[in-house]
Every structure is written in structure tokens, then in C-alpha cells.
Amino acid sequence: MKRTAPILILLACLLWPVAAQACSACGAGREDRNQKAFLSTTLLLSFLPLGMIGGGLWWLNGRVRERFPDEFVDRDA
């Protein structure tokens, strides 16, 4: 029994890449439509947080300038 465990682990490690070949995220799929959908979704989800942070900072900047209009005026002029 002790000798079969390492053999089973080795066999599982050797057969694991066979299951990974069916992965749709690897880009090796044959359907061009799936690759385009995956790429466009990846780009959307990558830039969405950046856009939300930038939009929030832009909105906050406008609110601060609206609430404190004389805060950024050069007083020496």
C-alpha cells in the first residue's frame, strides 16, 4: 500500500496537463468567437476599476472646488 501512493501521485501529476488542455482561458481554443469574447471581457474588467477610480476622483475634485471655491486661489496675487 505504501508503494502505490507515490505511483498514484506521479500518475495524477502526469495526467493533469491533459485536463488543462480543454481550458477556454488559455487562448488555444479553436473558435475565434470565443477568443474575442474572452479578450473583450478581460479588457472590460481590467479597465473598469481604473475608470471607476478616475471617475470618482474627477467627481470629488469637482465637489471640492464647488464647496471651497477660494481654497486654491493664490493669495499673494
PDB file of N, CA, C and O in Angstrom:
ATOM      1  N   MET A   1       0.808  -1.193   0.000  1.00  0.00           N
ATOM      2  CA  MET A   1       0.000   0.000   0.000  1.00  0.00           C
ATOM      3  C   MET A   1       0.856   1.263   0.000  1.00  0.00           C
ATOM      4  O   MET A   1       0.492   2.270  -0.607  1.00  0.00           O
ATOM      5  N   LYS A   2       1.993   1.199   0.685  1.00  0.00           N
ATOM      6  CA  LYS A   2       2.845   2.382   0.769  1.00  0.00           C
ATOM      7  C   LYS A   2       3.500   2.689  -0.574  1.00  0.00           C
ATOM      8  O   LYS A   2       3.793   3.848  -0.868  1.00  0.00           O
ATOM      9  N   ARG A   3       3.732   1.674  -1.382  1.00  0.00           N
ATOM     10  CA  ARG A   3       4.381   1.898  -2.670  1.00  0.00           C
ATOM     11  C   ARG A   3       3.405   2.403  -3.728  1.00  0.00           C
ATOM     12  O   ARG A   3       3.826   3.028  -4.701  1.00  0.00           O
ATOM     13  N   THR A   4       2.127   2.147  -3.556  1.00  0.00           N
ATOM     14  CA  THR A   4       1.164   2.572  -4.571  1.00  0.00           C
ATOM     15  C   THR A   4       0.817   4.063  -4.471  1.00  0.00           C
ATOM     16  O   THR A   4       0.432   4.672  -5.470  1.00  0.00           O
ATOM     17  N   ALA A   5       0.947   4.649  -3.292  1.00  0.00           N
ATOM     18  CA  ALA A   5       0.610   6.067  -3.130  1.00  0.00           C
ATOM     19  C   ALA A   5       1.512   6.971  -3.981  1.00  0.00           C
ATOM     20  O   ALA A   5       0.992   7.833  -4.690  1.00  0.00           O
ATOM     21  N   PRO A   6       2.845   6.811  -3.939  1.00  0.00           N
ATOM     22  CA  PRO A   6       3.682   7.662  -4.798  1.00  0.00           C
ATOM     23  C   PRO A   6       3.436   7.430  -6.285  1.00  0.00           C
ATOM     24  O   PRO A   6       3.529   8.356  -7.090  1.00  0.00           O
ATOM     25  N   ILE A   7       3.126   6.207  -6.634  1.00  0.00           N
ATOM     26  CA  ILE A   7       2.845   5.918  -8.047  1.00  0.00           C
ATOM     27  C   ILE A   7       1.561   6.605  -8.484  1.00  0.00           C
ATOM     28  O   ILE A   7       1.493   7.153  -9.584  1.00  0.00           O
ATOM     29  N   LEU A   8       0.542   6.580  -7.631  1.00  0.00           N
ATOM     30  CA  LEU A   8      -0.715   7.257  -7.960  1.00  0.00           C
ATOM     31  C   LEU A   8      -0.535   8.771  -8.029  1.00  0.00           C
ATOM     32  O   LEU A   8      -1.124   9.430  -8.885  1.00  0.00           O
ATOM     33  N   ILE A   9       0.269   9.315  -7.140  1.00  0.00           N
ATOM     34  CA  ILE A   9       0.531  10.759  -7.174  1.00  0.00           C
ATOM     35  C   ILE A   9       1.284  11.124  -8.444  1.00  0.00           C
ATOM     36  O   ILE A   9       0.961  12.119  -9.094  1.00  0.00           O
ATOM     37  N   LEU A  10       2.270  10.339  -8.798  1.00  0.00           N
ATOM     38  CA  LEU A  10       3.024  10.581 -10.027  1.00  0.00           C
ATOM     39  C   LEU A  10       2.128  10.470 -11.252  1.00  0.00           C
ATOM     40  O   LEU A  10       2.222  11.288 -12.168  1.00  0.00           O
ATOM     41  N   LEU A  11       1.277   9.483 -11.275  1.00  0.00           N
ATOM     42  CA  LEU A  11       0.347   9.296 -12.389  1.00  0.00           C
ATOM     43  C   LEU A  11      -0.626  10.470 -12.491  1.00  0.00           C
ATOM     44  O   LEU A  11      -0.917  10.942 -13.590  1.00  0.00           O
ATOM     45  N   ALA A  12      -1.130  10.943 -11.351  1.00  0.00           N
ATOM     46  CA  ALA A  12      -2.042  12.087 -11.349  1.00  0.00           C
ATOM     47  C   ALA A  12      -1.346  13.345 -11.861  1.00  0.00           C
ATOM     48  O   ALA A  12      -1.942  14.121 -12.608  1.00  0.00           O
ATOM     49  N   CYS A  13      -0.096  13.551 -11.468  1.00  0.00           N
ATOM     50  CA  CYS A  13       0.662  14.720 -11.938  1.00  0.00           C
ATOM     51  C   CYS A  13       0.952  14.646 -13.434  1.00  0.00           C
ATOM     52  O   CYS A  13       0.970  15.670 -14.117  1.00  0.00           O
ATOM     53  N   LEU A  14       1.175  13.464 -13.931  1.00  0.00           N
ATOM     54  CA  LEU A  14       1.448  13.301 -15.353  1.00  0.00           C
ATOM     55  C   LEU A  14       0.195  13.471 -16.201  1.00  0.00           C
ATOM     56  O   LEU A  14       0.283  13.935 -17.338  1.00  0.00           O
ATOM     57  N   LEU A  15      -0.968  13.106 -15.672  1.00  0.00           N
ATOM     58  CA  LEU A  15      -2.208  13.213 -16.427  1.00  0.00           C
ATOM     59  C   LEU A  15      -2.903  14.562 -16.246  1.00  0.00           C
ATOM     60  O   LEU A  15      -3.828  14.875 -16.995  1.00  0.00           O
ATOM     61  N   TRP A  16      -2.488  15.354 -15.287  1.00  0.00           N
ATOM     62  CA  TRP A  16      -3.131  16.648 -15.025  1.00  0.00           C
ATOM     63  C   TRP A  16      -3.078  17.595 -16.224  1.00  0.00           C
ATOM     64  O   TRP A  16      -4.099  18.222 -16.505  1.00  0.00           O
ATOM     65  N   PRO A  17      -1.966  17.749 -16.954  1.00  0.00           N
ATOM     66  CA  PRO A  17      -1.954  18.651 -18.114  1.00  0.00           C
ATOM     67  C   PRO A  17      -2.941  18.250 -19.207  1.00  0.00           C
ATOM     68  O   PRO A  17      -3.366  19.104 -19.986  1.00  0.00           O
ATOM     69  N   VAL A  18      -3.310  16.992 -19.283  1.00  0.00           N
ATOM     70  CA  VAL A  18      -4.289  16.565 -20.274  1.00  0.00           C
ATOM     71  C   VAL A  18      -5.627  17.235 -20.006  1.00  0.00           C
ATOM     72  O   VAL A  18      -6.310  17.637 -20.948  1.00  0.00           O
ATOM     73  N   ALA A  19      -6.011  17.364 -18.754  1.00  0.00           N
ATOM     74  CA  ALA A  19      -7.266  18.026 -18.399  1.00  0.00           C
ATOM     75  C   ALA A  19      -7.175  19.529 -18.648  1.00  0.00           C
ATOM     76  O   ALA A  19      -8.183  20.162 -18.965  1.00  0.00           O
ATOM     77  N   ALA A  20      -5.995  20.103 -18.509  1.00  0.00           N
ATOM     78  CA  ALA A  20      -5.832  21.544 -18.680  1.00  0.00           C
ATOM     79  C   ALA A  20      -5.883  21.965 -20.146  1.00  0.00           C
ATOM     80  O   ALA A  20      -6.068  23.150 -20.425  1.00  0.00           O
ATOM     81  N   GLN A  21      -5.731  21.063 -21.070  1.00  0.00           N
ATOM     82  CA  GLN A  21      -5.774  21.423 -22.483  1.00  0.00           C
ATOM     83  C   GLN A  21      -7.165  21.866 -22.917  1.00  0.00           C
ATOM     84  O   GLN A  21      -7.302  22.524 -23.948  1.00  0.00           O
ATOM     85  N   ALA A  22      -8.187  21.526 -22.164  1.00  0.00           N
ATOM     86  CA  ALA A  22      -9.554  21.905 -22.504  1.00  0.00           C
ATOM     87  C   ALA A  22      -9.920  23.274 -21.936  1.00  0.00           C
ATOM     88  O   ALA A  22     -11.064  23.704 -22.075  1.00  0.00           O
ATOM     89  N   CYS A  23      -8.995  23.953 -21.313  1.00  0.00           N
ATOM     90  CA  CYS A  23      -9.257  25.246 -20.678  1.00  0.00           C
ATOM     91  C   CYS A  23      -9.568  26.300 -21.741  1.00  0.00           C
ATOM     92  O   CYS A  23      -8.810  26.463 -22.698  1.00  0.00           O
ATOM     93  N   SER A  24     -10.687  27.016 -21.572  1.00  0.00           N
ATOM     94  CA  SER A  24     -11.050  28.043 -22.552  1.00  0.00           C
ATOM     95  C   SER A  24     -10.270  29.333 -22.330  1.00  0.00           C
ATOM     96  O   SER A  24     -10.231  30.188 -23.215  1.00  0.00           O
ATOM     97  N   ALA A  25      -9.654  29.486 -21.172  1.00  0.00           N
ATOM     98  CA  ALA A  25      -8.929  30.716 -20.864  1.00  0.00           C
ATOM     99  C   ALA A  25      -7.511  30.728 -21.420  1.00  0.00           C
ATOM    100  O   ALA A  25      -6.863  31.775 -21.420  1.00  0.00           O
ATOM    101  N   CYS A  26      -7.020  29.597 -21.888  1.00  0.00           N
ATOM    102  CA  CYS A  26      -5.637  29.538 -22.349  1.00  0.00           C
ATOM    103  C   CYS A  26      -5.451  30.174 -23.724  1.00  0.00           C
ATOM    104  O   CYS A  26      -4.318  30.451 -24.117  1.00  0.00           O
ATOM    105  N   GLY A  27      -6.499  30.403 -24.440  1.00  0.00           N
ATOM    106  CA  GLY A  27      -6.390  31.011 -25.759  1.00  0.00           C
ATOM    107  C   GLY A  27      -6.102  30.023 -26.863  1.00  0.00           C
ATOM    108  O   GLY A  27      -5.911  30.420 -28.013  1.00  0.00           O
ATOM    109  N   ALA A  28      -6.068  28.749 -26.540  1.00  0.00           N
ATOM    110  CA  ALA A  28      -5.767  27.748 -27.545  1.00  0.00           C
ATOM    111  C   ALA A  28      -7.037  27.161 -28.157  1.00  0.00           C
ATOM    112  O   ALA A  28      -6.974  26.207 -28.933  1.00  0.00           O
ATOM    113  N   GLY A  29      -8.177  27.727 -27.809  1.00  0.00           N
ATOM    114  CA  GLY A  29      -9.430  27.221 -28.364  1.00  0.00           C
ATOM    115  C   GLY A  29      -9.501  27.461 -29.866  1.00  0.00           C
ATOM    116  O   GLY A  29      -8.827  28.349 -30.388  1.00  0.00           O
ATOM    117  N   ARG A  30     -10.295  26.693 -30.544  1.00  0.00           N
ATOM    118  CA  ARG A  30     -10.371  26.793 -31.994  1.00  0.00           C
ATOM    119  C   ARG A  30     -11.378  27.829 -32.462  1.00  0.00           C
ATOM    120  O   ARG A  30     -11.293  28.304 -33.595  1.00  0.00           O
ATOM    121  N   GLU A  31     -12.318  28.184 -31.620  1.00  0.00           N
ATOM    122  CA  GLU A  31     -13.346  29.112 -32.052  1.00  0.00           C
ATOM    123  C   GLU A  31     -12.878  30.546 -31.843  1.00  0.00           C
ATOM    124  O   GLU A  31     -12.578  30.955 -30.722  1.00  0.00           O
ATOM    125  N   ASP A  32     -12.819  31.298 -32.928  1.00  0.00           N
ATOM    126  CA  ASP A  32     -12.367  32.681 -32.873  1.00  0.00           C
ATOM    127  C   ASP A  32     -13.344  33.549 -32.105  1.00  0.00           C
ATOM    128  O   ASP A  32     -12.946  34.523 -31.467  1.00  0.00           O
ATOM    129  N   ARG A  33     -14.623  33.203 -32.163  1.00  0.00           N
ATOM    130  CA  ARG A  33     -15.639  33.989 -31.464  1.00  0.00           C
ATOM    131  C   ARG A  33     -15.439  33.915 -29.948  1.00  0.00           C
ATOM    132  O   ARG A  33     -15.610  34.914 -29.250  1.00  0.00           O
ATOM    133  N   ASN A  34     -15.084  32.754 -29.450  1.00  0.00           N
ATOM    134  CA  ASN A  34     -14.841  32.601 -28.014  1.00  0.00           C
ATOM    135  C   ASN A  34     -13.612  33.388 -27.577  1.00  0.00           C
ATOM    136  O   ASN A  34     -13.612  33.987 -26.502  1.00  0.00           O
ATOM    137  N   GLN A  35     -12.581  33.391 -28.386  1.00  0.00           N
ATOM    138  CA  GLN A  35     -11.376  34.131 -28.044  1.00  0.00           C
ATOM    139  C   GLN A  35     -11.649  35.628 -28.002  1.00  0.00           C
ATOM    140  O   GLN A  35     -11.158  36.321 -27.111  1.00  0.00           O
ATOM    141  N   LYS A  36     -12.424  36.135 -28.952  1.00  0.00           N
ATOM    142  CA  LYS A  36     -12.756  37.563 -28.961  1.00  0.00           C
ATOM    143  C   LYS A  36     -13.598  37.936 -27.756  1.00  0.00           C
ATOM    144  O   LYS A  36     -13.383  38.988 -27.155  1.00  0.00           O
ATOM    145  N   ALA A  37     -14.552  37.091 -27.394  1.00  0.00           N
ATOM    146  CA  ALA A  37     -15.394  37.356 -26.233  1.00  0.00           C
ATOM    147  C   ALA A  37     -14.561  37.343 -24.955  1.00  0.00           C
ATOM    148  O   ALA A  37     -14.741  38.196 -24.085  1.00  0.00           O
ATOM    149  N   PHE A  38     -13.662  36.390 -24.843  1.00  0.00           N
ATOM    150  CA  PHE A  38     -12.814  36.314 -23.654  1.00  0.00           C
ATOM    151  C   PHE A  38     -11.898  37.532 -23.560  1.00  0.00           C
ATOM    152  O   PHE A  38     -11.735  38.098 -22.479  1.00  0.00           O
ATOM    153  N   LEU A  39     -11.304  37.939 -24.672  1.00  0.00           N
ATOM    154  CA  LEU A  39     -10.410  39.083 -24.668  1.00  0.00           C
ATOM    155  C   LEU A  39     -11.158  40.375 -24.356  1.00  0.00           C
ATOM    156  O   LEU A  39     -10.672  41.197 -23.579  1.00  0.00           O
ATOM    157  N   SER A  40     -12.332  40.564 -24.953  1.00  0.00           N
ATOM    158  CA  SER A  40     -13.076  41.800 -24.698  1.00  0.00           C
ATOM    159  C   SER A  40     -13.564  41.865 -23.254  1.00  0.00           C
ATOM    160  O   SER A  40     -13.566  42.940 -22.653  1.00  0.00           O
ATOM    161  N   THR A  41     -13.970  40.748 -22.697  1.00  0.00           N
ATOM    162  CA  THR A  41     -14.388  40.733 -21.296  1.00  0.00           C
ATOM    163  C   THR A  41     -13.206  40.997 -20.378  1.00  0.00           C
ATOM    164  O   THR A  41     -13.338  41.692 -19.371  1.00  0.00           O
ATOM    165  N   THR A  42     -12.060  40.447 -20.723  1.00  0.00           N
ATOM    166  CA  THR A  42     -10.860  40.688 -19.921  1.00  0.00           C
ATOM    167  C   THR A  42     -10.484  42.161 -19.938  1.00  0.00           C
ATOM    168  O   THR A  42     -10.153  42.729 -18.897  1.00  0.00           O
ATOM    169  N   LEU A  43     -10.532  42.781 -21.105  1.00  0.00           N
ATOM    170  CA  LEU A  43     -10.210  44.203 -21.191  1.00  0.00           C
ATOM    171  C   LEU A  43     -11.220  45.045 -20.418  1.00  0.00           C
ATOM    172  O   LEU A  43     -10.837  45.978 -19.712  1.00  0.00           O
ATOM    173  N   LEU A  44     -12.494  44.726 -20.544  1.00  0.00           N
ATOM    174  CA  LEU A  44     -13.518  45.469 -19.823  1.00  0.00           C
ATOM    175  C   LEU A  44     -13.303  45.382 -18.321  1.00  0.00           C
ATOM    176  O   LEU A  44     -13.330  46.398 -17.627  1.00  0.00           O
ATOM    177  N   LEU A  45     -13.091  44.179 -17.820  1.00  0.00           N
ATOM    178  CA  LEU A  45     -12.927  44.012 -16.383  1.00  0.00           C
ATOM    179  C   LEU A  45     -11.584  44.533 -15.879  1.00  0.00           C
ATOM    180  O   LEU A  45     -11.433  44.776 -14.681  1.00  0.00           O
ATOM    181  N   SER A  46     -10.608  44.709 -16.767  1.00  0.00           N
ATOM    182  CA  SER A  46      -9.335  45.293 -16.363  1.00  0.00           C
ATOM    183  C   SER A  46      -9.428  46.807 -16.253  1.00  0.00           C
ATOM    184  O   SER A  46      -8.862  47.400 -15.335  1.00  0.00           O
ATOM    185  N   PHE A  47     -10.138  47.434 -17.183  1.00  0.00           N
ATOM    186  CA  PHE A  47     -10.204  48.894 -17.195  1.00  0.00           C
ATOM    187  C   PHE A  47     -11.365  49.459 -16.385  1.00  0.00           C
ATOM    188  O   PHE A  47     -11.362  50.651 -16.076  1.00  0.00           O
ATOM    189  N   LEU A  48     -12.345  48.653 -16.033  1.00  0.00           N
ATOM    190  CA  LEU A  48     -13.488  49.136 -15.274  1.00  0.00           C
ATOM    191  C   LEU A  48     -13.087  49.699 -13.908  1.00  0.00           C
ATOM    192  O   LEU A  48     -13.539  50.794 -13.573  1.00  0.00           O
ATOM    193  N   PRO A  49     -12.277  49.026 -13.107  1.00  0.00           N
ATOM    194  CA  PRO A  49     -11.881  49.628 -11.824  1.00  0.00           C
ATOM    195  C   PRO A  49     -11.084  50.920 -11.993  1.00  0.00           C
ATOM    196  O   PRO A  49     -11.254  51.862 -11.219  1.00  0.00           O
ATOM    197  N   LEU A  50     -10.214  50.963 -13.003  1.00  0.00           N
ATOM    198  CA  LEU A  50      -9.451  52.189 -13.236  1.00  0.00           C
ATOM    199  C   LEU A  50     -10.376  53.340 -13.612  1.00  0.00           C
ATOM    200  O   LEU A  50     -10.191  54.466 -13.149  1.00  0.00           O
ATOM    201  N   GLY A  51     -11.366  53.060 -14.446  1.00  0.00           N
ATOM    202  CA  GLY A  51     -12.330  54.091 -14.825  1.00  0.00           C
ATOM    203  C   GLY A  51     -13.177  54.537 -13.648  1.00  0.00           C
ATOM    204  O   GLY A  51     -13.486  55.721 -13.515  1.00  0.00           O
ATOM    205  N   MET A  52     -13.552  53.603 -12.803  1.00  0.00           N
ATOM    206  CA  MET A  52     -14.351  53.973 -11.632  1.00  0.00           C
ATOM    207  C   MET A  52     -13.543  54.813 -10.650  1.00  0.00           C
ATOM    208  O   MET A  52     -14.071  55.772 -10.088  1.00  0.00           O
ATOM    209  N   ILE A  53     -12.300  54.481 -10.437  1.00  0.00           N
ATOM    210  CA  ILE A  53     -11.449  55.271  -9.547  1.00  0.00           C
ATOM    211  C   ILE A  53     -11.212  56.649 -10.139  1.00  0.00           C
ATOM    212  O   ILE A  53     -11.310  57.650  -9.428  1.00  0.00           O
ATOM    213  N   GLY A  54     -10.901  56.719 -11.438  1.00  0.00           N
ATOM    214  CA  GLY A  54     -10.694  58.012 -12.094  1.00  0.00           C
ATOM    215  C   GLY A  54     -11.956  58.864 -12.082  1.00  0.00           C
ATOM    216  O   GLY A  54     -11.888  60.068 -11.839  1.00  0.00           O
ATOM    217  N   GLY A  55     -13.108  58.248 -12.344  1.00  0.00           N
ATOM    218  CA  GLY A  55     -14.368  58.980 -12.310  1.00  0.00           C
ATOM    219  C   GLY A  55     -14.695  59.484 -10.914  1.00  0.00           C
ATOM    220  O   GLY A  55     -15.205  60.593 -10.756  1.00  0.00           O
ATOM    221  N   GLY A  56     -14.406  58.679  -9.905  1.00  0.00           N
ATOM    222  CA  GLY A  56     -14.632  59.111  -8.521  1.00  0.00           C
ATOM    223  C   GLY A  56     -13.738  60.267  -8.130  1.00  0.00           C
ATOM    224  O   GLY A  56     -14.183  61.197  -7.457  1.00  0.00           O
ATOM    225  N   LEU A  57     -12.476  60.221  -8.545  1.00  0.00           N
ATOM    226  CA  LEU A  57     -11.568  61.334  -8.255  1.00  0.00           C
ATOM    227  C   LEU A  57     -11.980  62.600  -9.003  1.00  0.00           C
ATOM    228  O   LEU A  57     -11.886  63.700  -8.457  1.00  0.00           O
ATOM    229  N   TRP A  58     -12.434  62.453 -10.243  1.00  0.00           N
ATOM    230  CA  TRP A  58     -12.903  63.601 -11.016  1.00  0.00           C
ATOM    231  C   TRP A  58     -14.129  64.231 -10.357  1.00  0.00           C
ATOM    232  O   TRP A  58     -14.224  65.453 -10.247  1.00  0.00           O
ATOM    233  N   TRP A  59     -15.068  63.384  -9.919  1.00  0.00           N
ATOM    234  CA  TRP A  59     -16.271  63.872  -9.242  1.00  0.00           C
ATOM    235  C   TRP A  59     -15.914  64.550  -7.916  1.00  0.00           C
ATOM    236  O   TRP A  59     -16.464  65.601  -7.586  1.00  0.00           O
ATOM    237  N   LEU A  60     -14.996  63.949  -7.158  1.00  0.00           N
ATOM    238  CA  LEU A  60     -14.578  64.513  -5.878  1.00  0.00           C
ATOM    239  C   LEU A  60     -13.875  65.844  -6.071  1.00  0.00           C
ATOM    240  O   LEU A  60     -14.065  66.761  -5.273  1.00  0.00           O
ATOM    241  N   ASN A  61     -13.070  65.968  -7.111  1.00  0.00           N
ATOM    242  CA  ASN A  61     -12.394  67.222  -7.410  1.00  0.00           C
ATOM    243  C   ASN A  61     -13.417  68.322  -7.699  1.00  0.00           C
ATOM    244  O   ASN A  61     -13.275  69.449  -7.223  1.00  0.00           O
ATOM    245  N   GLY A  62     -14.441  67.990  -8.476  1.00  0.00           N
ATOM    246  CA  GLY A  62     -15.484  68.967  -8.775  1.00  0.00           C
ATOM    247  C   GLY A  62     -16.248  69.385  -7.532  1.00  0.00           C
ATOM    248  O   GLY A  62     -16.562  70.563  -7.362  1.00  0.00           O
ATOM    249  N   ARG A  63     -16.549  68.434  -6.667  1.00  0.00           N
ATOM    250  CA  ARG A  63     -17.278  68.757  -5.429  1.00  0.00           C
ATOM    251  C   ARG A  63     -16.439  69.631  -4.500  1.00  0.00           C
ATOM    252  O   ARG A  63     -16.967  70.552  -3.877  1.00  0.00           O
ATOM    253  N   VAL A  64     -15.139  69.352  -4.399  1.00  0.00           N
ATOM    254  CA  VAL A  64     -14.267  70.158  -3.530  1.00  0.00           C
ATOM    255  C   VAL A  64     -14.151  71.566  -4.080  1.00  0.00           C
ATOM    256  O   VAL A  64     -14.215  72.531  -3.319  1.00  0.00           O
ATOM    257  N   ARG A  65     -13.982  71.702  -5.388  1.00  0.00           N
ATOM    258  CA  ARG A  65     -13.877  73.040  -5.980  1.00  0.00           C
ATOM    259  C   ARG A  65     -15.193  73.811  -5.877  1.00  0.00           C
ATOM    260  O   ARG A  65     -15.192  75.038  -5.772  1.00  0.00           O
ATOM    261  N   GLU A  66     -16.314  73.088  -5.908  1.00  0.00           N
ATOM    262  CA  GLU A  66     -17.619  73.730  -5.774  1.00  0.00           C
ATOM    263  C   GLU A  66     -17.862  74.176  -4.331  1.00  0.00           C
ATOM    264  O   GLU A  66     -18.406  75.255  -4.095  1.00  0.00           O
ATOM    265  N   ARG A  67     -17.468  73.364  -3.392  1.00  0.00           N
ATOM    266  CA  ARG A  67     -17.722  73.663  -1.980  1.00  0.00           C
ATOM    267  C   ARG A  67     -16.739  74.682  -1.413  1.00  0.00           C
ATOM    268  O   ARG A  67     -17.112  75.504  -0.576  1.00  0.00           O
ATOM    269  N   PHE A  68     -15.492  74.633  -1.860  1.00  0.00           N
ATOM    270  CA  PHE A  68     -14.452  75.552  -1.385  1.00  0.00           C
ATOM    271  C   PHE A  68     -13.850  76.286  -2.585  1.00  0.00           C
ATOM    272  O   PHE A  68     -12.733  75.968  -2.992  1.00  0.00           O
ATOM    273  N   PRO A  69     -14.563  77.262  -3.162  1.00  0.00           N
ATOM    274  CA  PRO A  69     -14.074  77.896  -4.398  1.00  0.00           C
ATOM    275  C   PRO A  69     -12.808  78.720  -4.206  1.00  0.00           C
ATOM    276  O   PRO A  69     -12.027  78.859  -5.148  1.00  0.00           O
ATOM    277  N   ASP A  70     -12.580  79.267  -3.022  1.00  0.00           N
ATOM    278  CA  ASP A  70     -11.398  80.116  -2.804  1.00  0.00           C
ATOM    279  C   ASP A  70     -10.229  79.361  -2.194  1.00  0.00           C
ATOM    280  O   ASP A  70      -9.222  79.974  -1.842  1.00  0.00           O
ATOM    281  N   GLU A  71     -10.335  78.071  -2.063  1.00  0.00           N
ATOM    282  CA  GLU A  71      -9.304  77.293  -1.403  1.00  0.00           C
ATOM    283  C   GLU A  71      -8.011  77.235  -2.211  1.00  0.00           C
ATOM    284  O   GLU A  71      -6.918  77.224  -1.644  1.00  0.00           O
ATOM    285  N   PHE A  72      -8.136  77.200  -3.518  1.00  0.00           N
ATOM    286  CA  PHE A  72      -6.943  77.030  -4.372  1.00  0.00           C
ATOM    287  C   PHE A  72      -6.528  78.321  -5.066  1.00  0.00           C
ATOM    288  O   PHE A  72      -5.743  78.278  -6.014  1.00  0.00           O
ATOM    289  N   VAL A  73      -7.027  79.447  -4.626  1.00  0.00           N
ATOM    290  CA  VAL A  73      -6.675  80.737  -5.212  1.00  0.00           C
ATOM    291  C   VAL A  73      -5.373  81.212  -4.573  1.00  0.00           C
ATOM    292  O   VAL A  73      -5.196  81.117  -3.359  1.00  0.00           O
ATOM    293  N   ASP A  74      -4.476  81.718  -5.394  1.00  0.00           N
ATOM    294  CA  ASP A  74      -3.196  82.215  -4.894  1.00  0.00           C
ATOM    295  C   ASP A  74      -3.451  83.515  -4.146  1.00  0.00           C
ATOM    296  O   ASP A  74      -3.922  84.487  -4.737  1.00  0.00           O
ATOM    297  N   ARG A  75      -3.153  83.543  -2.884  1.00  0.00           N
ATOM    298  CA  ARG A  75      -3.461  84.718  -2.035  1.00  0.00           C
ATOM    299  C   ARG A  75      -2.452  85.851  -2.212  1.00  0.00           C
ATOM    300  O   ARG A  75      -2.750  86.983  -1.830  1.00  0.00           O
ATOM    301  N   ASP A  76      -1.285  85.596  -2.770  1.00  0.00           N
ATOM    302  CA  ASP A  76      -0.286  86.634  -2.947  1.00  0.00           C
ATOM    303  C   ASP A  76      -0.577  87.523  -4.140  1.00  0.00           C
ATOM    304  O   ASP A  76      -0.003  88.607  -4.244  1.00  0.00           O
ATOM    305  N   ALA A  77      -1.439  87.107  -5.033  1.00  0.00           N
ATOM    306  CA  ALA A  77      -1.668  87.859  -6.262  1.00  0.00           C
ATOM    307  C   ALA A  77      -2.545  89.051  -6.068  1.00  0.00           C
ATOM    308  O   ALA A  77      -2.822  89.776  -7.024  1.00  0.00           O
TER     309      ALA A  77
END
